[in-house]
Amino acid sequence: MGAYAAGSCREADATIYVVCLAGAVLASIFLQVAIPRATKKKCWGHNLLKLIHDLFSTNKESAAQQDNKLLEKNRSLVMLLATLVVSITYAAGLDPPGGLWPDDRDGHKGGDPVLLATHPTRYKVFFYSNSVAFVTSLVVIVMVQSTLLLQHHILHAAMILDLFGLITAYAAGSGRDFTTSIYVVALAGVVLVYVVIHIVFFTLEDNMDQVHQRDADKLDKRRDMLLLLAILAATLTYQAGLTPPGGFWSADDKFGHRAGFPVFLDNYPRRYSAFFYCNAASFMASVTLIVLLVNPTLYKPGIRCYALYVCTVVSMFGLMGAYAAGSSRHLRTSIYVFTLVAAVFAFLTIQVVIFLMQNHRRGPTVNVSSGKVASDTGTEEKNLREYLMPIGVLAASVTYQTGLKPPGGLWQDNNNGHTAGNSILHDTDRAGSTREWETSSLVIALVVPVLAYIHIDFSNLLCIFV
């Protein structure tokens, strides 16, 4: 918190405000618990002491085992969401939209936010919304061990406010005019209205309780999967929307370029619009999805009627569209990206068809020990899924950010035949993390002994157990 308060602002007053936010959040949480309990007939002193004791107690002897299991799930959920918000708001606060002044010319001080000088109101809305989300999430992480706060869903409410703070910060920081910000916020409203309408018209309320009791574990697994995908999309799109590919103009010039505006917008307006709205749609859909997944009353019917799956698909396709538009500057390259997506889907489809054909040729099999075999198979599938999902999330997060901000940096001007915002490596014909082919070959060669070692070690392990 100290690093954020010192690095995200340039005035002592703003730093004090950020630090005071922590006290305000703690006071708000305390009052949400204290006010209902203070209405009891016991004296204030007794209620206050009992409140402080319950607030920092992590266990209750009278709690049932099922309640403890639900409590741990809620604690994990709150911790996951708070960690998400802290990570993206911390980076956004230190690297604000619009960039920083590179020097002390024209009355500006080098290192100050450009947006603060060109759009002061918009920057303040972004800064304080982002700071509130950051500080609230830090407080939630500290208080997440409190059983009382989890049981009363106070931390859940704090995280919902956090997500709305993210929406406000994104709308203020990603655009430069009021109309664009309204469009961005409206995207979240459209997603929310669609989900509510879908649930109302396609959910059978008569069988809801019976289905929930029978498929509770299955719904929880689907919820975890959707939540992981939503967090992935929100993490990637928040920072990408605030600091789009191509960077920002560092100063006003005679060609009509304005400081703090995206270079991508002036050089490739159509491509930037495609990136901006695809990224915004993915972010708003993912944040709305997270809000819905926090509430069991909404996510259970939403999963059953596939409304939340539709939101996830929209978020993923928006992510792919933003990557295709923002990672390249030519239509041909974007077509290649979509062709790769189609090729991957085709490969997976072929694999599924081959698998189904092999099972059909084998015919029905008799399951001798159905109980134990089914249990072992289910455990293996669960472990494999838990192993593959983090790998996929890691690969997607790393490659998305690297594709939008390639190694080697970007040209800062349109001189010498170069276009501002284009990749320097593309024009200099170099590749990857190195600038010489000999070094690149050496890096690739290092992978071979590592893979050989893993293969030998894995083979020995199989021999021991088999």
N, C-alpha and C positions, 0 to 999 in steps of 0.2 A: 504493500500500500504506500509506503514511503517513497519507493522508486517511482510509482505512478504519479503520486502527488507532485514530486519534484520535476519529473520529466515531461508530463503532459501539458503543463501550463507554464507561463512566463512571468506571472505576477504573483506576489505573495498573497493577495486577497483570494485569488482563485485556488491556490494551494490550501489555504485555510478552509475554504468552502468544501473542498474534496475531503479533507480530514474530518470535518464536522459531519459529513454525510454518514460516517460510520456511527457516530453517536446518535444521529437522528434515526437510523435504521434500528439500532439496538433499542432505543426508546419506543419506537413504534411496535416492535415485537413484544416488548415488555408490557406495553399498555394493552395489546390485544389479549394477553393472558390475564392481566391484572384486573381489568374492568369487569369481565364476567364473574370472576371469583370474588371481587370486592362486594358484590351485591348480596353475598351470604350474610347471615346474622352474626357470625363471629367477628371479633374485633379486627381492625386494620393490621395491628402488629402481628397477630397470629397468622392472618392471611398472607402478609408479606413474607414472613419467615418460611411458611410452607411453600409459597410460590418459588422463592429462591432455591429451596431444597429440591423441589420437583423439577425446576428448570434445568438444573445441572446434573440430575440423576439419570443414569443410562439404563437402569433396570428397575423393574417392579416385580416384587415377589408374587403378587396376585395375578399377574398377566398369564394368560393361557399360552400354550405352545403355538397354537395357530395364530394368535395375535402377535406373538413375537416374530413369527415368520413373515407376516404381513408388514410388520414394523421394519424389519430388515430390508424388505423389498422397497418400501417407501424411502428408507434411508439411502439405499443405493441409487434410487432414481433421483432424489434431490441432489445427492453428491455428484452424480454424472452431469446433471443440468448446470449446477453451479460451476463445475470445472469447465464446461463448455463456455459459459458466459465470461468467466474470468479470463480464459485464454484469448478469446477474440477481442474483448473490450480492452484488454491490456495492450495488445498490439496496435489496435486502432487508435488508442489514446496517445501512444508515443509516435505513431506514424499517421497523422491525421489526413483526411481528404484535402486535396488541393496542394499538398506538398508544403515545403518550407522555403523561405527566402534564402537564396544562395549567398547573398552578400548584404552589405549595409547601404546600398544605393537607394536613391529616391525616398529618403526618410524612413525606410524599412530597416529593421535590424536582422542581420543574418541569423537563421535558425528559428525565427518566429513563423507561425502558421500563416500561409498566404490567404487562406479563406477568412481568417480573422480580420484582415484589412479590406478584402474585397466584398465579403458578405458577412458582416459581423453578427447579425441576428441569426443567420443560418448556422454559423459556426458555434454560437453559444448554445443553440438548441441541440446540436449534435454533441457538443462537449459535455453538457450537463446530463443529457440522457445516457450517454455512454458511461459517464462517471457514476451515475446512480446505479446502473446495472452492474458495473464492476464492484463497487463498494458493497452493494447488497449481496452479491454472490460471495464475496469474501466473508461477510458476516454469517451467511448461511452455512458456509463450509465450517466455520468455527462452532456454530451452534447445532450442527447436524446430529451430534451425539445426544441431544436432549430428547428424551422420550416424550415429554410433555408437549413440546412444540410439534413433534411429528403426529402425535395422536390428535391434536387439535387442528392439524393441517395448516398451521400458520406458516411453516416454511414452504409449503406448496403454494400458498397465496403469494409469498414473497417472490418465488420463482416465476409465477405468472406475470407479476408486475415487471420482473426483469425482462421477460420476453417482449412485453409491450414497450419497454424502454429500448430494446434492440430495434424494434420496428421503427420507433420514432427517430433514433439515431441514424438508422440506415436511410430513411426517407429524407432526412435533412442533409446528410453528408454525401449521398450519391448523386443528387441533382443540384442544379444551380438556379432553378426557377420554381415558383410555387406550384404551377400546373403539373410538372413532372413529379413532384413530391406527392401530390394528391393521387396521381395515377398509381404510384408505388403502394401507397397505403390502401388504395381501393383494391389492389390485387389480393391482399390478405382478406378483405371483406368478401370478395367474390368466392374465395376458397371456403371460408367459414360458412357462408350462406349455402353454397353447394352441398357441403357435408350435412348441414342441418336438414335441408330439403330431402336429400337422399335418405337420411335416417328416418325421417318422418313418413315418407311414402313407401319405403321398401322394407321396413322392419316390422315383423309381426310381434306385437307387444304381448299377445296371449301366451306365447311359448318362451318368452325371454328368460324367466327365472329358471325354468327347467333346463334350457339349453346352457345357461351359465353354470349351473351346478355340474352338469355332465362334462362340459368342455372348458372348464376353468383353466386347467393347465395348458391346453392348446392355445387358448386366447392369450395367456400370459407370454407364451413363446413367440407368438406372432407379434404381440405388442413390443417385445424386446427387439425383434428384428426390424420392425418399422421405426422404432425409436432410434436405433443405431443408424439407419439410413438417413433419417431426418437430421440427426446431429451432424452426420457427415456433410450433408448438403448445406446446412446452416453455417457450419464452420468455414467451408470453402467460399461460399458466396458472399458472406458478410465483408470480409476483407477485400475480396475481388471487386465488389461493388463500390467500396469507398476509395480504393486506389486501383482504378482500372488499368488494363495493359496499355503500354505506351507512355505512361506517366503524365505529368502536367506541364503546362507552359510555366516557365519560371519568371516571366516578365511580359508586360505588354510590348508589342512591336508594331512596326509600320504596316504589317500585313493583316492587321486586324485580330491577331491572336491575343487572348486575354489571360493574364496570370491566374493560375489556379484552375483553369479549365482543362479538360482532358485533351491531350494531343490527338488521341484517336478520334475524337469527335470532329475535329477540324479537317483532318486528312482523309478519314474514311467515315463519313457521317452515317451512311446506311449500315455499314458493318458494325459501327459502334452502337447504333440503335438496336440491331439484332442482339448484340452481346448484352446491352444494358437491360433490355426487357426480358430476355431469357434468364439472365442472372437474377433479376428482381423477382421474376415469377418463381424461380426455384427457391429463393430465400424465403419469400412470403409463404409459399406452400409448405416448406419445411418447418418454419416457426409455428404456423397455424396447426400443423400436424402434431408438433410437440405439445402445444397447448391442449389439444384434444386428447392426446395420449396420457396426459397427467390425470384426467378425470375419468374414473371407471364408468360412470354413468354414460359418458359419451363414447369412449373408445370401444367398449364391448359391442354395442349395436353397430358402431361404425366399422368394425372389423368384420362382423357377420354379414353386413350388406355390401362389403367391398368398397365403401366410400373412402376409407383411409388408404386403401390400395391405389385407388385412382389418384389421390393426392401424391402418393409416393411416386407413381409413374410420371406424373406431371413434373415433380421436382427433379427426377433423374433425367428426363428428356430436356428439361430446361438447363440442367447442368451440362449436358452434352452439347446443346445448341450454343450455350455461352462459350464453351471451350472451343468449339469449331470456329466461331466468329472471332473470338479474342486472341487465339493463339497463332493466327495467320493473317496475312494482309491481302491474299488473293483468293478468288473463288475456287480455283482449281485445288488449292491446298485444303480448303474447307470440304470440298467434295471427297478428297482422299480420306479425311477424318471420318466422314459419315460412311464411306465405303468400308473402312476398317470395322466400324460398328456392325455393319451388315454382315461382314465376313465372320466376325465372332459369333453373332447370333446363328448364322448358317452352320458354323462348325458345331456349336452346341446342339442345334437341332438334329444334325446328322448323328451325333453321338447318342442322343436320346432314341432316335429311330433304330439305330443298330442295337442298342440295349433292349428295346422292346421286341425286336425281331428275334433276338437270341432267346429271350424268355419265352416267346411264343413257340419256338421250335422245341424247347425243352419240355413243354407241356406242364400240366399241374404236378406239383410235388407234394408228397405227404410229409407233414411236419410231425416228427416223432415226439420230441420234447419241446412242445410249443411254448411253454411258459418261460423257461430259461433262455432258449434261443431267441425268442422275441425280445426279451429284456436285454440280452447282450447286444442284439442288433440295434435296438433303439439307443442304447448307451453309446455304441460306436458312431452312429449317425449324429448324435448330439455332440459328441466330442469333435468329430470331423467338422461339423458346422461351426462350432465355437472356434476351431482352429483356422478355418478358411476365411470367415468373416473379418476378423481383425487384419489379416493379410491383405484382403481386398480393400478395406478401408484405408490402410496405410498406403498402399500403392496408388489409390485414387487421389488421396490428399496430396501426396508428394508430387505426382505428375501433373495435377491440375495447376498447382501454384507455379511449378517450373515451366509449364507450357505458356502461361500468361506472362511470366517474367523470366525469360530465357537467360542462360548464362552469357556473360559477355556484355550485358547491358544493352541500352537502346540509344539511338542517335538523338541528340538534344536539339538539333536544328536541321534546316533543309539545305545546307551548304554542301558544295563539292559533290553534287549528284546524289546525295543521301536524303532520305525522307525522315523527318523527325518521328520518333516512335517506332521505327523499324528496328529489327534486331541487327546488332553490329556483326555478330557471328555469321549471319546469313549473307552479308555483303562481303565479308572478308574470307569466306569459304573455309572457316575452321569448324571444329566439331567438339561438343561435349565439354567436360571439365578440364580438358587440356587443349593446347594449341598446336601440338606436334603429333603427327601420326605415330611416331615411334613410341611416344609416351602413352598414347591411347592403346596401342598394341600391347604394351607392357601391362597396363591395367586390366585388359581383357585376359591376358595370359595368367594373371594372378587368380582368376576365378577357377581355372582348370584344376589346380591342386586342391583348392578348397572343396570343390564338388567331388573330386576323387576321394578325399579323406572322409567326407560325409557318407559317400556310398560304401566305403570299406567298413566304417564304423557301424553303419546301419545293418550291413550284411552280417557282421559279427554278432550284433544284438539279436537278429532274427535266429541265428544258429543257436544261441544260448537258450532262447525261449522255446524254440521248436524242437 
